[in-house]
Amino acid sequence: MQLTLGLLTIPISAQHLDGSEMVKFMSWAQGILTLHPSAAACVEDVSPIFKLHLFLGMTVFLVFPFTRLVHVWSAPIWYFGWPGYQVVRTRRSLADTRR
């Protein structure tokens, strides 16, 4: 879905060849990274499809931890079938482990 939204933004971007829209997104990203409270004001007047693309992109990073996203590139076929990581703890006490 994210890829499709990104492709749908191309015709809209082609209408702004002066780069004005990209400057707005650059200011927005800089505001997000510097925790500036008025970062959202930078993209208030952009097309709704851009806003949806930004929202979905940020949601992907919230839902999937970065360490798990990296594995999409190394093993894309098995990625979605991974059950996740499991922490295994033993019932032995600390005294048992020193023997």
VMD Tcl script that builds the backbone (N, CA, C; Angstrom):
set m [mol new atoms 297]
animate dup $m
set s [atomselect $m all]
$s set {name element resname resid chain x y z} {
  {N N MET 1 A 0.822 -1.187 0.000}
  {CA C MET 1 A 0.000 0.000 0.000}
  {C C MET 1 A 0.871 1.258 0.000}
  {N N GLN 2 A 1.961 1.217 0.772}
  {CA C GLN 2 A 2.864 2.366 0.835}
  {C C GLN 2 A 3.495 2.641 -0.532}
  {N N LEU 3 A 3.886 1.598 -1.218}
  {CA C LEU 3 A 4.470 1.749 -2.545}
  {C C LEU 3 A 3.452 2.346 -3.517}
  {N N THR 4 A 2.229 1.877 -3.467}
  {CA C THR 4 A 1.180 2.393 -4.333}
  {C C THR 4 A 0.925 3.874 -4.065}
  {N N LEU 5 A 0.849 4.242 -2.798}
  {CA C LEU 5 A 0.660 5.654 -2.459}
  {C C LEU 5 A 1.818 6.500 -2.971}
  {N N GLY 6 A 3.022 5.988 -2.825}
  {CA C GLY 6 A 4.188 6.713 -3.320}
  {C C GLY 6 A 4.132 6.920 -4.826}
  {N N LEU 7 A 3.709 5.892 -5.541}
  {CA C LEU 7 A 3.597 6.014 -6.993}
  {C C LEU 7 A 2.481 6.980 -7.386}
  {N N LEU 8 A 1.424 7.023 -6.608}
  {CA C LEU 8 A 0.319 7.940 -6.898}
  {C C LEU 8 A 0.694 9.403 -6.667}
  {N N THR 9 A 1.750 9.657 -5.931}
  {CA C THR 9 A 2.181 11.035 -5.704}
  {C C THR 9 A 2.986 11.597 -6.883}
  {N N ILE 10 A 3.426 10.749 -7.794}
  {CA C ILE 10 A 4.261 11.209 -8.908}
  {C C ILE 10 A 3.556 12.253 -9.780}
  {N N PRO 11 A 2.305 12.016 -10.219}
  {CA C PRO 11 A 1.651 13.054 -11.041}
  {C C PRO 11 A 1.497 14.389 -10.303}
  {N N ILE 12 A 1.253 14.335 -9.018}
  {CA C ILE 12 A 1.116 15.567 -8.237}
  {C C ILE 12 A 2.469 16.261 -8.120}
  {N N SER 13 A 3.521 15.484 -7.909}
  {CA C SER 13 A 4.866 16.052 -7.825}
  {C C SER 13 A 5.283 16.678 -9.151}
  {N N ALA 14 A 4.824 16.104 -10.251}
  {CA C ALA 14 A 5.174 16.626 -11.578}
  {C C ALA 14 A 4.570 18.019 -11.811}
  {N N GLN 15 A 3.572 18.377 -11.054}
  {CA C GLN 15 A 2.971 19.707 -11.174}
  {C C GLN 15 A 3.764 20.773 -10.429}
  {N N HIS 16 A 4.726 20.346 -9.616}
  {CA C HIS 16 A 5.535 21.266 -8.801}
  {C C HIS 16 A 7.012 21.029 -9.091}
  {N N LEU 17 A 7.412 21.300 -10.318}
  {CA C LEU 17 A 8.794 21.027 -10.718}
  {C C LEU 17 A 9.792 22.031 -10.137}
  {N N ASP 18 A 9.300 23.088 -9.511}
  {CA C ASP 18 A 10.208 24.060 -8.902}
  {C C ASP 18 A 10.771 23.572 -7.564}
  {N N GLY 19 A 10.247 22.472 -7.046}
  {CA C GLY 19 A 10.763 21.903 -5.803}
  {C C GLY 19 A 10.129 22.477 -4.553}
  {N N SER 20 A 9.100 23.285 -4.703}
  {CA C SER 20 A 8.486 23.912 -3.532}
  {C C SER 20 A 7.864 22.891 -2.580}
  {N N GLU 21 A 7.277 21.843 -3.124}
  {CA C GLU 21 A 6.676 20.807 -2.272}
  {C C GLU 21 A 7.758 20.046 -1.502}
  {N N MET 22 A 8.858 19.770 -2.166}
  {CA C MET 22 A 9.929 19.025 -1.505}
  {C C MET 22 A 10.571 19.846 -0.390}
  {N N VAL 23 A 10.628 21.163 -0.557}
  {CA C VAL 23 A 11.152 22.027 0.501}
  {C C VAL 23 A 10.240 21.952 1.728}
  {N N LYS 24 A 8.933 21.857 1.511}
  {CA C LYS 24 A 7.991 21.712 2.627}
  {C C LYS 24 A 8.241 20.402 3.378}
  {N N PHE 25 A 8.461 19.322 2.618}
  {CA C PHE 25 A 8.711 18.029 3.267}
  {C C PHE 25 A 10.053 18.017 3.973}
  {N N MET 26 A 11.030 18.711 3.408}
  {CA C MET 26 A 12.338 18.807 4.050}
  {C C MET 26 A 12.213 19.556 5.381}
  {N N SER 27 A 11.459 20.639 5.373}
  {CA C SER 27 A 11.242 21.403 6.610}
  {C C SER 27 A 10.478 20.581 7.634}
  {N N TRP 28 A 9.508 19.796 7.164}
  {CA C TRP 28 A 8.739 18.927 8.065}
  {C C TRP 28 A 9.647 17.885 8.714}
  {N N ALA 29 A 10.464 17.211 7.894}
  {CA C ALA 29 A 11.357 16.176 8.424}
  {C C ALA 29 A 12.362 16.770 9.404}
  {N N GLN 30 A 12.879 17.943 9.086}
  {CA C GLN 30 A 13.814 18.601 9.994}
  {C C GLN 30 A 13.122 18.948 11.305}
  {N N GLY 31 A 11.880 19.416 11.222}
  {CA C GLY 31 A 11.125 19.734 12.431}
  {C C GLY 31 A 10.836 18.510 13.277}
  {N N ILE 32 A 10.547 17.385 12.634}
  {CA C ILE 32 A 10.303 16.137 13.370}
  {C C ILE 32 A 11.577 15.691 14.092}
  {N N LEU 33 A 12.700 15.720 13.391}
  {CA C LEU 33 A 13.960 15.259 13.986}
  {C C LEU 33 A 14.458 16.171 15.103}
  {N N THR 34 A 14.147 17.452 15.013}
  {CA C THR 34 A 14.580 18.380 16.062}
  {C C THR 34 A 13.497 18.614 17.110}
  {N N LEU 35 A 12.406 17.846 17.032}
  {CA C LEU 35 A 11.286 17.924 17.973}
  {C C LEU 35 A 10.692 19.328 18.043}
  {N N HIS 36 A 10.609 19.975 16.902}
  {CA C HIS 36 A 10.025 21.312 16.834}
  {C C HIS 36 A 8.506 21.184 16.862}
  {N N PRO 37 A 7.828 21.880 17.761}
  {CA C PRO 37 A 6.381 21.695 17.913}
  {C C PRO 37 A 5.544 22.105 16.698}
  {N N SER 38 A 6.055 22.972 15.845}
  {CA C SER 38 A 5.259 23.427 14.707}
  {C C SER 38 A 5.645 22.731 13.404}
  {N N ALA 39 A 6.180 21.522 13.495}
  {CA C ALA 39 A 6.602 20.791 12.293}
  {C C ALA 39 A 5.419 20.477 11.388}
  {N N ALA 40 A 4.273 20.211 11.960}
  {CA C ALA 40 A 3.093 19.857 11.160}
  {C C ALA 40 A 2.621 21.023 10.307}
  {N N ALA 41 A 2.917 22.238 10.709}
  {CA C ALA 41 A 2.496 23.411 9.941}
  {C C ALA 41 A 3.173 23.455 8.571}
  {N N CYS 42 A 4.311 22.810 8.435}
  {CA C CYS 42 A 5.042 22.809 7.163}
  {C C CYS 42 A 4.277 22.080 6.060}
  {N N VAL 43 A 3.485 21.099 6.425}
  {CA C VAL 43 A 2.793 20.287 5.417}
  {C C VAL 43 A 1.272 20.456 5.467}
  {N N GLU 44 A 0.809 21.560 6.028}
  {CA C GLU 44 A -0.637 21.772 6.126}
  {C C GLU 44 A -1.309 21.897 4.764}
  {N N ASP 45 A -0.649 22.543 3.801}
  {CA C ASP 45 A -1.299 22.818 2.522}
  {C C ASP 45 A -0.868 21.893 1.385}
  {N N VAL 46 A -0.276 20.744 1.714}
  {CA C VAL 46 A 0.087 19.788 0.660}
  {C C VAL 46 A -1.102 18.879 0.374}
  {N N SER 47 A -1.015 18.156 -0.724}
  {CA C SER 47 A -2.095 17.264 -1.139}
  {C C SER 47 A -2.356 16.184 -0.082}
  {N N PRO 48 A -3.609 15.782 0.111}
  {CA C PRO 48 A -3.935 14.738 1.089}
  {C C PRO 48 A -3.225 13.405 0.817}
  {N N ILE 49 A -2.910 13.118 -0.433}
  {CA C ILE 49 A -2.229 11.850 -0.720}
  {C C ILE 49 A -0.817 11.846 -0.134}
  {N N PHE 50 A -0.169 13.017 -0.106}
  {CA C PHE 50 A 1.143 13.121 0.533}
  {C C PHE 50 A 1.015 12.889 2.037}
  {N N LYS 51 A -0.009 13.470 2.620}
  {CA C LYS 51 A -0.230 13.307 4.060}
  {C C LYS 51 A -0.495 11.845 4.413}
  {N N LEU 52 A -1.280 11.177 3.581}
  {CA C LEU 52 A -1.561 9.760 3.814}
  {C C LEU 52 A -0.285 8.930 3.670}
  {N N HIS 53 A 0.532 9.284 2.688}
  {CA C HIS 53 A 1.803 8.579 2.479}
  {C C HIS 53 A 2.731 8.776 3.684}
  {N N LEU 54 A 2.794 9.992 4.204}
  {CA C LEU 54 A 3.607 10.261 5.399}
  {C C LEU 54 A 3.076 9.513 6.612}
  {N N PHE 55 A 1.762 9.528 6.796}
  {CA C PHE 55 A 1.146 8.853 7.943}
  {C C PHE 55 A 1.407 7.346 7.904}
  {N N LEU 56 A 1.203 6.761 6.740}
  {CA C LEU 56 A 1.421 5.316 6.626}
  {C C LEU 56 A 2.899 4.964 6.819}
  {N N GLY 57 A 3.786 5.804 6.305}
  {CA C GLY 57 A 5.214 5.557 6.491}
  {C C GLY 57 A 5.620 5.598 7.957}
  {N N MET 58 A 5.110 6.575 8.687}
  {CA C MET 58 A 5.425 6.665 10.123}
  {C C MET 58 A 4.788 5.495 10.882}
  {N N THR 59 A 3.616 5.065 10.447}
  {CA C THR 59 A 2.951 3.928 11.089}
  {C C THR 59 A 3.756 2.649 10.909}
  {N N VAL 60 A 4.343 2.460 9.745}
  {CA C VAL 60 A 5.167 1.271 9.502}
  {C C VAL 60 A 6.317 1.223 10.499}
  {N N PHE 61 A 6.951 2.359 10.762}
  {CA C PHE 61 A 8.058 2.387 11.714}
  {C C PHE 61 A 7.595 2.185 13.150}
  {N N LEU 62 A 6.374 2.553 13.455}
  {CA C LEU 62 A 5.853 2.315 14.798}
  {C C LEU 62 A 5.468 0.856 15.014}
  {N N VAL 63 A 4.903 0.238 13.979}
  {CA C VAL 63 A 4.407 -1.134 14.108}
  {C C VAL 63 A 5.559 -2.145 14.100}
  {N N PHE 64 A 6.520 -1.943 13.218}
  {CA C PHE 64 A 7.643 -2.866 13.104}
  {C C PHE 64 A 8.904 -2.221 13.637}
  {N N PRO 65 A 9.552 -2.840 14.615}
  {CA C PRO 65 A 10.818 -2.282 15.095}
  {C C PRO 65 A 11.861 -2.290 13.981}
  {N N PHE 66 A 12.793 -1.344 14.040}
  {CA C PHE 66 A 13.800 -1.225 12.982}
  {C C PHE 66 A 14.589 -2.518 12.811}
  {N N THR 67 A 14.922 -3.183 13.905}
  {CA C THR 67 A 15.716 -4.405 13.801}
  {C C THR 67 A 14.974 -5.477 13.029}
  {N N ARG 68 A 13.678 -5.493 13.131}
  {CA C ARG 68 A 12.892 -6.471 12.383}
  {C C ARG 68 A 12.743 -6.036 10.921}
  {N N LEU 69 A 12.630 -4.743 10.664}
  {CA C LEU 69 A 12.510 -4.252 9.298}
  {C C LEU 69 A 13.750 -4.545 8.468}
  {N N VAL 70 A 14.912 -4.551 9.094}
  {CA C VAL 70 A 16.155 -4.830 8.373}
  {C C VAL 70 A 16.109 -6.221 7.747}
  {N N HIS 71 A 15.437 -7.154 8.382}
  {CA C HIS 71 A 15.389 -8.522 7.882}
  {C C HIS 71 A 14.513 -8.668 6.634}
  {N N VAL 72 A 13.720 -7.662 6.321}
  {CA C VAL 72 A 12.937 -7.708 5.090}
  {C C VAL 72 A 13.882 -7.812 3.900}
  {N N TRP 73 A 15.015 -7.128 3.958}
  {CA C TRP 73 A 15.955 -7.113 2.836}
  {C C TRP 73 A 16.798 -8.375 2.792}
  {N N SER 74 A 17.066 -8.995 3.926}
  {CA C SER 74 A 17.922 -10.173 3.935}
  {C C SER 74 A 17.150 -11.472 3.694}
  {N N ALA 75 A 15.911 -11.541 4.112}
  {CA C ALA 75 A 15.113 -12.761 3.932}
  {C C ALA 75 A 13.660 -12.380 3.687}
  {N N PRO 76 A 13.351 -11.749 2.556}
  {CA C PRO 76 A 11.990 -11.228 2.363}
  {C C PRO 76 A 10.905 -12.283 2.292}
  {N N ILE 77 A 11.227 -13.502 1.890}
  {CA C ILE 77 A 10.207 -14.535 1.748}
  {C C ILE 77 A 9.725 -15.020 3.116}
  {N N TRP 78 A 10.649 -15.204 4.028}
  {CA C TRP 78 A 10.308 -15.769 5.339}
  {C C TRP 78 A 9.969 -14.707 6.371}
  {N N TYR 79 A 10.147 -13.457 6.039}
  {CA C TYR 79 A 9.979 -12.383 7.018}
  {C C TYR 79 A 8.608 -12.391 7.671}
  {N N PHE 80 A 7.557 -12.478 6.889}
  {CA C PHE 80 A 6.213 -12.368 7.446}
  {C C PHE 80 A 5.774 -13.612 8.210}
  {N N GLY 81 A 6.503 -14.712 8.081}
  {CA C GLY 81 A 6.164 -15.915 8.814}
  {C C GLY 81 A 6.903 -16.071 10.119}
  {N N TRP 82 A 7.814 -15.141 10.421}
  {CA C TRP 82 A 8.579 -15.240 11.662}
  {C C TRP 82 A 7.679 -15.064 12.872}
  {N N PRO 83 A 7.811 -15.942 13.847}
  {CA C PRO 83 A 6.980 -15.796 15.035}
  {C C PRO 83 A 7.485 -14.717 15.987}
  {N N GLY 84 A 8.708 -14.255 15.797}
  {CA C GLY 84 A 9.278 -13.248 16.700}
  {C C GLY 84 A 10.325 -13.869 17.586}
  {N N TYR 85 A 10.839 -13.069 18.461}
  {CA C TYR 85 A 11.882 -13.535 19.363}
  {C C TYR 85 A 11.263 -13.934 20.686}
  {N N GLN 86 A 11.819 -14.976 21.281}
  {CA C GLN 86 A 11.288 -15.468 22.535}
  {C C GLN 86 A 12.411 -15.484 23.559}
  {N N VAL 87 A 12.158 -14.902 24.693}
  {CA C VAL 87 A 13.121 -14.916 25.773}
  {C C VAL 87 A 12.864 -16.173 26.590}
  {N N VAL 88 A 13.899 -16.994 26.751}
  {CA C VAL 88 A 13.756 -18.243 27.484}
  {C C VAL 88 A 14.472 -18.094 28.818}
  {N N ARG 89 A 13.766 -18.383 29.869}
  {CA C ARG 89 A 14.344 -18.291 31.215}
  {C C ARG 89 A 14.301 -19.665 31.859}
  {N N THR 90 A 15.323 -19.943 32.610}
  {CA C THR 90 A 15.352 -21.228 33.312}
  {C C THR 90 A 14.872 -21.025 34.742}
  {N N ARG 91 A 14.528 -22.110 35.373}
  {CA C ARG 91 A 14.061 -22.048 36.759}
  {C C ARG 91 A 15.202 -22.250 37.754}
  {N N ARG 92 A 16.401 -22.430 37.245}
  {CA C ARG 92 A 17.530 -22.632 38.157}
  {C C ARG 92 A 17.855 -21.352 38.905}
  {N N SER 93 A 18.297 -21.516 40.112}
  {CA C SER 93 A 18.667 -20.342 40.907}
  {C C SER 93 A 20.102 -19.932 40.585}
  {N N LEU 94 A 20.508 -18.806 41.084}
  {CA C LEU 94 A 21.858 -18.311 40.862}
  {C C LEU 94 A 22.889 -19.256 41.481}
  {N N ALA 95 A 22.557 -19.881 42.601}
  {CA C ALA 95 A 23.480 -20.821 43.245}
  {C C ALA 95 A 23.725 -22.038 42.377}
  {N N ASP 96 A 22.693 -22.506 41.642}
  {CA C ASP 96 A 22.854 -23.653 40.746}
  {C C ASP 96 A 23.770 -23.343 39.570}
  {N N THR 97 A 23.786 -22.131 39.128}
  {CA C THR 97 A 24.584 -21.780 37.948}
  {C C THR 97 A 26.071 -21.635 38.308}
  {N N ARG 98 A 26.414 -21.488 39.586}
  {CA C ARG 98 A 27.817 -21.324 39.989}
  {C C ARG 98 A 28.533 -22.647 40.152}
  {N N ARG 99 A 27.850 -23.731 40.086}
  {CA C ARG 99 A 28.495 -25.043 40.296}
  {C C ARG 99 A 29.289 -25.474 39.128}
}
mol reanalyze $m
mol bondsrecalc $m
mol representation Tube
mol addrep $m
